[in-house]
Amino acid sequence: MTTLERTLAKALTEIVIRLDLSEDDAIAEASMQLLEPVIALLQDRRALAELINQFAQEEADPERHLTAWETPETLCLLV
């Protein structure tokens, strides 16, 4: 992956973590619906899932680690 793709993947992971850990389920659900069209445009879902899993391994906070680890499934990248 290019540096740009890696940066965008990291940003996407951070967005999903923050949304998933937010206390407002309605906002999290609405936000995920907004992300779905972006995710649909992704060409190499497997590579993105692997990169997100790398980010998850780098997370020191257990709650953020778990959320990051679940992100590929949340984003339906493992279909």
N, C-alpha and C positions, 0 to 999 in steps of 0.2 A: 504494500500500500504506500501511496505517496504521503508526504508530510501533511498535505492538505487533507487527504482522506483520514489520516490518523487523528488530526486535530478535530475534524468534524465528528468522527466516531467518539472521541473523548467528550466533546460537547454534548452530543446526543445522550451518552451514558449519564453524564451529570444531570441533564434535564430529567431523564427518567428516574434517577435516584431521588432527586428533590421532589418530583411530583409524587412518587410512590410513598415517600416518607412524610408527605404533607398531611396535615390533620383534616383537611377538607376533601372528602371522597368525591364530591361532585366536581370540584375543580380538577382533581387528578383524572377522573374519568373523561371529562370534557377535553382536557389537554391531550390525553392519549388519542382521542378521536381526531384531534388536529394533527397529530404526528403520523397517523396511519397513511395519508397520501404521500408523505415524505418517504416513509419506509417502503411503500410500494415502488418507488422509483429506484431503489437500491438494486444494483446489478449483482453484486457478489455478497449475498447474505451470509454464507458460510464464513468467509474471511472476516466480515464485520463481527459476527458472533464470536469468533476466535479472539479478535482484538478486544472486544468487550470483556471476555473472560480474563484476558491479561490485565485489563484495568481492575477487574474485581480482585485479582490476586494481589494487586498493589495497595488495595484499601486496608488501612489499619483498623478503622472503626468496624466492629462486627456487624452492626445493622446495615451500614452502607455496603459492606462486603457482600452480605447476603442479597441485598437488593440489586447490586451490580451483577452478581452471579445469575440472578433470575431474569435480568434484562433481555437476553436473547429470546427467551421463551415469551416474555411479556410483549416483545415487539414482533412475535411470530417469525423470527429469523430462522428457526429450526424446522421449517415445514418441509 
